[in-house]
């Protein structure tokens, strides 16, 4: 679990996980993204919490939305561009964004500055979730106790 001395700890003590499980050509587009899995460190099972860092020029993901999972973001440092169906919005430290499950509004963050940006992301862990990617030929769907990426016609990557 988190720490032998108590439940509080410095998130920087956790390893950074970089990259993505996306298939190519999408994986390389987010290769610089790094996450510290805070929720896993506490053994949380109902929702995930990550401290994410995006280097300059890096997006957080492909634009997406979830069928059964809420998402919440809190900007910690730097500046990111939030891209949704409504357009683009700049997020600065202290700002938040939220995306309710089932709302078909694809979203992602992009770091268009010359400095790293850090944000906290919180989301559900529903094994029945389907994640739609409206701008590309991809969907993530439940499969064999986990999930897999498929094209919109259902063929696996």
trRosetta pair geometry for C-beta under 8 A, 3 or more apart (Angstrom, degrees):
i j d omega theta_ij theta_ji phi_ij phi_ji
1 7 8.0 -51 148 -114 120 69
1 41 7.1 81 -176 162 46 57
1 42 6.4 37 -161 -137 89 34
1 43 5.6 -45 -110 -21 92 114
2 6 8.0 -45 96 110 116 43
2 7 5.5 67 60 -150 147 50
2 8 7.6 72 141 -6 140 5
2 9 5.3 -172 169 2 99 128
2 41 4.9 74 -100 145 71 97
2 42 5.2 12 -53 -88 113 66
3 6 5.9 -10 90 62 113 49
3 7 6.9 148 43 -127 98 10
3 8 6.9 -48 38 75 144 36
3 9 4.2 161 -49 -65 134 122
6 9 8.0 168 82 -51 75 78
7 42 7.1 46 -156 -121 97 105
9 13 5.7 -80 162 42 113 138
9 41 7.5 -113 57 154 134 142
10 13 4.9 99 77 -18 88 102
11 14 5.9 -43 -171 19 56 112
11 36 5.2 114 172 111 99 150
11 38 5.9 -36 -119 -89 111 108
11 51 5.0 64 168 4 150 157
12 36 7.4 -90 -96 -89 31 162
14 36 4.4 113 85 -162 121 105
14 37 6.7 -146 169 48 143 62
14 38 7.1 -148 -2 -83 164 56
14 41 5.8 -86 -95 -71 132 137
15 36 7.3 163 82 -120 33 79
16 34 4.2 -2 -176 -174 120 117
16 35 6.9 132 -157 60 67 28
16 36 5.9 -51 -97 -70 60 79
16 53 7.4 -37 -134 32 128 121
17 34 6.9 145 69 -156 38 61
17 35 5.2 -30 61 64 93 84
17 36 7.5 148 12 -89 81 31
17 37 6.5 31 5 -29 130 105
18 31 7.0 38 156 173 104 55
18 32 7.0 -46 -157 -157 113 21
18 33 6.5 146 -151 82 64 50
18 34 4.8 -30 -90 -95 81 77
18 35 7.9 159 -85 16 34 66
19 27 6.6 17 -169 -174 95 94
19 30 7.1 106 -155 104 36 83
19 31 5.4 -2 -104 -137 75 57
19 33 7.0 165 -51 60 9 85
20 26 7.4 -79 98 122 144 89
20 27 5.1 -159 72 -132 100 69
20 30 4.8 53 -27 82 136 122
20 31 7.4 -96 10 -83 93 43
20 33 6.8 49 -52 54 98 127
20 61 7.5 137 -113 -115 141 72
21 27 7.6 -93 130 -105 9 107
21 149 7.7 175 124 -28 90 119
22 26 4.0 -96 160 100 137 109
22 27 4.3 -175 80 -73 91 67
22 29 7.9 -42 86 44 155 96
22 30 6.8 93 15 35 138 122
22 62 7.1 119 -114 -11 145 115
22 138 7.8 18 -147 -169 96 161
22 149 6.8 90 -141 -75 50 158
23 26 6.3 59 73 37 55 102
23 27 6.4 -104 136 -30 11 107
23 138 7.5 -169 42 -117 105 127
23 149 5.2 -151 -10 84 108 147
23 157 3.7 -115 -40 153 165 150
24 27 5.2 -59 -76 28 62 106
24 28 6.2 39 -121 -10 93 102
25 28 6.4 -49 -171 34 61 109
25 29 7.2 68 139 -28 74 105
26 29 5.6 -56 -162 26 44 118
26 30 7.3 8 157 5 73 104
26 62 5.6 -39 -150 -48 126 128
26 136 6.8 112 -82 145 125 170
26 138 6.8 -19 -31 -35 156 165
27 30 6.9 -84 -163 48 32 87
27 31 6.7 62 146 -72 68 84
28 31 5.2 -10 -150 -37 43 121
29 59 6.4 -5 147 42 101 114
29 62 7.4 72 83 -71 140 84
30 33 4.7 -13 174 -2 90 125
30 58 6.6 92 -138 -172 50 96
30 59 5.9 -73 -92 79 87 80
30 60 7.0 18 -131 152 119 16
30 61 6.2 22 -93 -97 152 35
30 62 7.8 -98 -36 -34 127 66
31 58 7.9 -116 59 -126 55 116
32 54 7.1 79 107 -156 101 55
32 55 4.5 -81 161 33 134 117
32 57 7.7 64 37 81 156 87
32 58 4.2 -114 71 -91 119 144
33 52 6.6 -16 -171 -165 96 107
33 53 7.5 155 -159 80 49 53
33 54 5.9 -17 -109 -102 75 73
33 58 5.8 179 -60 159 71 131
33 59 7.7 -44 -61 93 119 45
33 60 6.2 106 -114 -135 135 43
33 61 7.9 42 -73 -58 167 59
34 52 6.9 152 84 -155 49 57
34 53 4.6 -10 63 57 101 100
34 55 8.0 65 -1 -29 104 92
35 50 4.3 -20 -163 -170 115 128
35 51 6.9 141 -158 71 59 45
35 52 4.8 -21 -99 -99 82 78
35 53 7.7 -171 -77 20 38 68
35 121 7.9 -53 -126 39 118 120
36 50 6.6 145 67 -161 46 68
36 51 4.4 -10 53 56 105 100
36 52 7.9 -155 22 -70 65 37
37 40 4.0 7 141 26 120 120
37 41 6.4 146 103 -26 75 84
37 48 7.5 -54 -150 -162 86 101
37 49 7.9 109 -171 81 47 58
37 50 5.8 -29 -104 -104 48 85
38 41 5.6 -54 -155 28 34 116
38 42 7.0 17 155 -6 65 105
38 49 4.3 -58 77 104 108 103
38 50 6.3 174 15 -103 88 25
38 51 5.8 81 -35 -17 118 92
39 42 6.2 -69 -158 42 34 101
39 44 4.0 -78 -169 54 88 128
39 47 6.5 -126 -125 107 146 62
39 48 4.5 -158 44 -147 156 45
39 49 3.9 130 -48 27 96 78
39 50 7.2 -52 7 -50 100 58
39 122 8.0 123 -58 -126 127 73
40 43 7.4 38 -171 -77 36 27
40 44 7.2 -82 -66 43 26 82
40 48 7.4 11 -41 -134 80 89
44 47 6.2 -46 156 65 127 61
44 48 7.0 159 96 -99 119 37
44 49 6.8 53 46 8 157 101
45 125 6.6 -125 169 76 46 151
46 124 7.5 -49 161 -143 62 68
46 125 6.2 -177 -179 39 18 110
47 122 6.1 25 159 -178 124 88
47 123 6.5 177 -161 92 86 28
47 124 5.6 -54 -110 -106 80 38
47 125 6.0 -164 -101 -8 25 95
48 121 7.9 2 109 111 94 89
48 122 7.1 173 88 -149 54 45
48 123 5.4 -11 56 62 96 79
48 124 7.7 14 14 97 84 9
48 125 5.6 111 -30 -65 93 104
49 120 6.9 -10 -168 -173 90 97
49 121 7.3 165 -150 86 44 51
49 122 5.1 -5 -102 -103 77 80
50 120 7.3 162 84 -155 47 51
50 121 4.9 -7 58 57 94 97
51 76 7.4 19 -148 -18 95 157
51 118 6.7 2 178 -171 89 104
51 119 7.9 177 -154 92 51 32
51 120 5.8 -27 -103 -101 65 71
52 60 6.7 56 147 -130 151 104
52 118 7.0 162 86 -152 48 55
52 119 5.5 -18 63 65 96 77
52 120 7.5 155 18 -103 80 19
52 121 5.6 25 -5 -2 126 114
53 116 5.4 1 -174 -178 104 121
53 117 7.1 158 -153 80 56 41
53 118 5.1 -20 -98 -98 77 78
54 58 4.6 -159 -168 84 87 108
54 59 7.4 -38 -142 -172 133 7
54 60 6.0 -72 -78 -74 131 73
54 78 7.8 -160 61 104 89 155
54 80 6.6 82 48 -102 142 117
54 109 6.6 -147 -31 113 159 114
54 110 7.8 -166 167 -157 154 24
54 111 4.1 173 120 -28 116 129
54 116 6.7 159 80 -156 44 68
54 117 5.1 -11 57 59 96 93
54 118 8.0 -173 20 -77 67 33
54 119 7.8 9 -1 13 105 103
55 58 5.0 73 58 -3 71 131
55 111 6.6 178 99 76 25 153
55 116 5.3 -38 -108 -99 52 85
56 111 5.6 -123 -119 125 30 115
56 112 7.9 37 -156 -172 72 12
56 113 6.0 -104 -113 91 90 54
56 114 5.1 17 -107 -134 146 31
56 115 6.6 78 -66 15 102 15
56 116 7.1 -82 -32 -70 68 46
57 111 6.4 -27 19 86 21 90
57 112 7.4 67 -90 -112 41 40
58 110 7.5 -170 100 -148 33 58
58 111 5.4 17 53 37 70 113
59 62 7.5 74 119 -78 140 34
59 108 5.5 21 -175 154 112 127
59 109 6.7 152 -158 86 62 51
59 110 4.6 -28 -99 -98 79 79
59 111 7.7 -160 -80 14 31 70
60 80 7.8 38 -37 -159 116 142
60 108 5.3 -172 57 -167 95 80
60 109 4.0 55 -12 50 127 94
60 110 7.4 -110 -2 -65 77 41
61 64 5.9 -58 130 10 129 120
61 108 4.9 -139 66 -121 78 109
61 109 7.8 62 21 31 79 72
62 108 6.5 -116 139 -73 14 148
62 133 5.0 20 113 -142 125 124
62 135 6.8 -147 178 60 99 107
62 136 5.7 -54 -170 16 144 135
62 138 6.9 62 82 62 161 136
63 83 6.2 -83 -94 104 114 111
63 84 8.0 154 -146 -112 114 35
63 106 3.8 65 152 153 101 118
63 107 6.2 135 -148 41 78 6
63 108 4.6 -104 -88 -8 57 113
63 133 6.6 115 80 -154 60 70
63 134 6.2 -55 108 47 110 90
63 135 5.1 69 49 2 119 122
64 106 5.7 50 -29 -140 6 86
64 107 7.0 -57 59 52 51 57
64 108 6.9 77 14 -64 75 97
64 131 5.3 10 -177 176 127 102
64 132 6.4 155 -154 81 70 45
64 133 5.0 -34 -95 -92 85 69
64 134 7.7 167 -107 2 34 75
65 99 6.6 -137 -128 173 84 130
65 103 6.5 -115 -163 88 136 60
65 104 5.6 160 75 -132 157 36
65 105 5.8 115 -87 58 140 43
65 106 5.2 -103 -25 -86 97 49
65 107 6.8 83 -77 11 81 83
65 131 7.3 172 84 -153 31 63
65 132 5.6 -14 59 58 81 95
65 134 7.4 29 9 -25 103 108
66 69 4.0 -50 145 54 154 90
66 70 7.7 -122 72 -49 130 13
66 71 6.6 124 12 -30 128 108
66 99 7.4 105 26 119 95 116
66 101 5.6 -58 102 -123 97 73
66 102 7.8 -38 103 -35 61 38
66 123 7.5 127 -17 -162 162 121
66 124 7.4 171 135 48 155 111
66 129 5.4 -20 -165 -162 105 119
66 130 7.5 147 -156 77 55 42
66 131 5.3 -27 -99 -101 70 77
66 132 7.9 -179 -86 18 22 74
67 101 6.6 22 129 -175 27 90
67 102 5.8 45 -160 -88 46 62
67 128 7.8 -90 92 123 117 80
67 129 5.7 162 55 -152 86 58
67 130 4.3 36 -1 50 136 84
67 131 7.4 -120 -2 -69 83 35
67 132 7.3 90 -49 -16 89 100
68 101 5.1 16 -164 -162 16 134
68 102 7.2 52 -77 -52 38 85
68 124 6.8 -112 122 99 72 149
68 126 4.2 -101 119 93 120 154
68 128 5.5 47 8 87 168 89
68 129 4.3 -130 53 -94 101 73
68 130 7.4 81 1 18 96 63
69 101 5.3 139 50 -97 17 107
69 123 5.3 45 162 178 121 96
69 124 3.4 -151 -135 54 85 110
69 125 7.4 82 -113 -40 123 19
69 126 5.3 -158 -69 23 88 107
69 129 4.8 4 -20 -109 109 142
70 98 7.1 -8 -178 -171 101 96
70 99 6.8 160 -162 86 56 59
70 100 5.6 -26 -113 -129 91 44
70 101 5.1 -70 -58 -31 60 88
70 123 6.7 -166 91 -138 52 60
70 124 5.6 92 34 -28 66 109
71 98 6.9 168 91 -153 57 51
71 99 4.4 5 55 53 100 106
71 107 7.8 -165 79 69 141 132
71 121 6.8 -21 -165 -167 97 95
71 122 7.2 149 -158 82 48 54
71 123 4.5 -8 -105 -98 74 102
71 124 7.8 -90 -65 7 57 78
72 96 7.0 -13 -173 -171 88 106
72 97 7.5 166 -155 88 46 50
72 98 4.8 -6 -108 -107 75 87
72 99 7.7 -156 -68 25 41 67
72 121 7.3 151 81 -157 52 48
72 122 4.4 -12 60 60 101 103
72 123 7.2 -177 22 -70 65 57
73 82 8.0 171 68 -100 153 122
73 91 7.5 -10 118 -161 127 165
73 96 6.4 158 86 -157 61 56
73 97 4.6 2 52 54 110 91
73 98 7.4 -160 22 -72 69 45
73 109 7.4 153 -141 -54 161 133
73 119 5.4 4 -169 167 99 130
73 120 6.9 150 -157 79 48 56
73 121 5.5 -14 -102 -102 76 72
73 122 7.8 -167 -72 22 33 72
74 95 7.8 170 -150 91 48 40
74 96 5.2 -17 -100 -103 67 86
74 119 6.3 161 79 -164 44 79
74 120 4.3 -5 56 53 100 106
74 122 7.9 35 -3 -5 100 106
75 78 7.6 -126 -168 67 101 68
75 80 6.8 -157 -112 24 113 108
75 91 4.8 -180 -62 150 139 105
75 92 6.1 138 121 114 157 19
75 93 5.1 -136 123 -105 102 31
75 94 6.4 -33 75 31 98 30
75 95 4.8 25 21 55 128 79
75 96 7.3 -136 6 -73 79 39
75 117 7.6 -42 -147 -180 94 106
75 118 7.9 109 -167 88 55 55
75 119 5.1 -40 -107 -106 47 97
76 93 6.2 -15 144 -125 18 90
76 118 4.2 -52 70 105 118 99
76 119 5.7 -176 6 -99 87 32
76 120 6.1 95 -46 -23 111 87
77 93 5.5 15 -99 -86 38 119
77 116 7.9 38 101 105 106 82
77 117 6.6 -163 99 -147 61 51
77 118 4.7 30 44 39 89 104
78 93 7.4 107 36 -55 36 92
78 111 7.0 -13 153 -128 137 111
78 113 6.5 -168 -169 54 97 145
78 115 5.7 -158 -118 104 103 100
78 116 6.0 -109 -73 113 148 46
78 117 2.9 -144 101 -107 141 71
78 118 6.1 116 13 11 114 62
79 90 6.1 -8 -172 -170 106 102
79 91 7.0 159 -157 80 55 53
79 92 5.5 -15 -107 -99 85 72
79 111 7.8 118 87 -137 58 71
79 113 5.3 96 61 -37 101 141
79 117 6.0 -109 48 -101 28 129
80 90 7.5 153 83 -155 38 55
80 91 4.9 -14 65 58 87 105
80 109 4.4 0 169 -169 136 112
80 110 6.6 142 -166 64 81 34
80 111 5.7 -52 -109 -85 80 64
80 117 4.9 160 -56 134 94 161
80 119 6.7 -42 -2 -38 149 134
81 88 5.3 -11 -176 -164 109 111
81 89 7.2 144 -160 71 60 35
81 90 5.9 -37 -101 -98 64 59
81 91 7.5 171 -100 14 14 82
81 109 6.8 142 72 -159 47 57
81 110 4.7 -24 60 61 102 91
81 111 7.8 177 15 -85 81 18
81 112 5.5 30 -11 0 125 118
82 88 6.9 148 76 -155 52 54
82 89 4.7 -20 59 64 104 90
82 90 7.6 -180 15 -93 82 9
82 91 5.3 74 -28 -28 109 116
82 97 5.7 161 -117 -82 154 162
82 107 6.6 -13 -173 -161 90 104
82 108 7.8 168 -150 87 51 32
82 109 5.8 -29 -96 -99 59 73
83 87 7.7 -85 -142 150 59 27
83 88 5.4 -19 -99 -99 69 79
83 107 6.6 155 83 -150 57 51
83 108 5.4 -11 56 60 103 78
83 109 7.5 174 13 -93 81 22
83 110 6.3 39 -18 -4 119 111
84 87 7.0 -2 64 44 73 33
84 89 7.5 0 14 9 106 108
84 105 5.4 15 -168 164 106 105
84 106 6.9 164 -143 85 53 51
84 107 4.7 -9 -94 -97 84 88
85 105 4.8 -102 6 -141 116 80
85 106 6.4 101 -52 41 85 74
86 89 7.8 17 93 -31 112 112
86 105 7.6 9 -16 -156 88 123
91 95 4.6 -150 -154 86 79 134
91 97 6.5 -70 -96 -29 139 120
91 109 7.3 -56 34 -124 134 112
91 119 7.6 33 118 -95 138 134
92 95 5.5 87 55 -6 56 121
97 107 7.6 -178 148 -175 135 150
99 103 6.5 -144 -173 63 72 117
99 105 6.8 -145 -138 75 102 103
99 107 5.7 -137 -83 21 143 146
100 103 4.9 76 71 -9 87 123
101 124 6.9 3 -71 9 125 147
101 126 7.9 47 -120 14 145 148
101 129 7.9 -101 -135 -117 114 102
104 132 7.0 -15 -130 69 87 146
104 134 7.5 103 180 -70 91 130
106 132 7.3 -101 -84 103 98 89
106 133 7.1 83 -125 -148 128 38
106 134 4.3 -123 -39 22 142 117
106 135 6.7 172 134 -18 166 93
109 117 7.9 -132 156 98 128 137
109 119 7.0 -159 -97 19 176 155
111 116 7.3 -23 -151 -142 158 36
111 117 4.9 -172 -108 16 114 120
113 117 6.8 103 41 -48 122 111
124 129 7.0 150 95 -68 113 138
126 129 4.5 111 81 -43 95 98
127 142 6.0 75 158 -118 70 123
127 145 7.7 -43 -153 -156 129 40
128 142 5.8 -38 -125 -43 35 146
129 140 8.0 10 115 103 91 102
129 142 7.2 120 54 -55 48 95
129 147 7.7 -37 77 -89 88 137
130 139 6.5 -2 -178 177 98 109
130 140 6.9 167 -160 86 48 60
130 141 5.1 4 -119 -108 91 75
130 142 7.2 -75 -74 -10 72 80
131 139 6.8 162 83 -165 57 58
131 140 4.0 11 49 50 108 107
131 141 7.9 -142 30 -62 65 44
131 147 7.8 47 12 -176 109 152
132 139 5.6 -15 -110 -118 55 92
133 136 4.9 -29 132 55 122 92
133 138 4.4 8 45 76 140 92
133 139 6.4 -148 17 -81 86 46
133 140 7.9 79 -26 -10 104 83
137 151 5.0 -1 155 -146 102 89
137 152 5.4 -97 -151 -3 70 100
138 149 5.8 -18 -159 -167 104 106
138 150 7.4 140 -151 78 54 36
138 151 6.7 -51 -91 -110 45 43
138 152 7.4 -37 -10 -46 11 75
138 157 7.4 10 -119 -54 99 129
139 149 7.3 150 77 -153 38 58
139 150 5.5 -26 64 67 89 84
139 151 7.5 44 18 147 87 11
139 152 6.0 102 -19 -96 114 57
140 147 5.0 40 173 159 99 130
140 148 7.1 176 -148 87 65 25
140 149 5.5 -35 -94 -93 73 66
140 150 7.8 143 -102 18 25 72
141 147 6.3 166 84 -153 25 87
141 148 6.5 -26 61 60 74 72
141 150 6.0 -18 17 16 115 120
142 146 7.7 164 -152 98 57 27
142 147 5.7 -59 -103 -100 34 75
143 146 6.2 -28 73 75 73 70
143 147 5.8 91 24 -145 86 26
143 148 4.0 -12 30 2 152 109
144 148 7.7 49 28 -31 100 117
148 156 6.0 -29 151 -128 130 107
148 157 7.8 -171 168 34 88 87
149 156 7.2 98 87 -155 56 67
149 157 4.7 -8 99 13 105 128
150 154 5.5 -11 164 -155 140 30
150 155 6.2 151 -162 76 90 29
150 156 5.2 -57 -103 -96 81 46
150 157 6.7 -149 -102 -16 27 77
151 154 7.0 -33 71 33 72 20
151 155 4.9 2 35 58 112 85
151 156 7.9 -114 3 -51 78 3
151 157 7.0 125 -42 -65 77 75
